[in-house]
Amino acid sequence: MNLVRLRSSRYLVPGIALAAGIATATPVPAADCIRFYAGCLVRASDLGTWWERSAAGIDCYLDTVSCLKRAYG
């Protein structure tokens, strides 16, 4: 994992911290969705170009929304 890239992102680390806080206050299936999202964003940040990272981040978001819909629906 490229830690320099993670440190330079202003929103990734606070976003993961926020997701972890939400995960502790939600039902178990939804918490798994949030944990998946955090891990997915970390994996996306390791990709080479801005376009790849952006596309992977969008995929993470859409997969998480789908997971949350299943958890609450």
Secondary structure, DSSP 4 states (H G I P E B T S, - for coil): --HHHHHH-TTHHHHHHHHHHHHHTS-HHHHHHHHHHHHHHHHHHTSSSHHHHHHHHHHHHHHHHHHHHHHH-
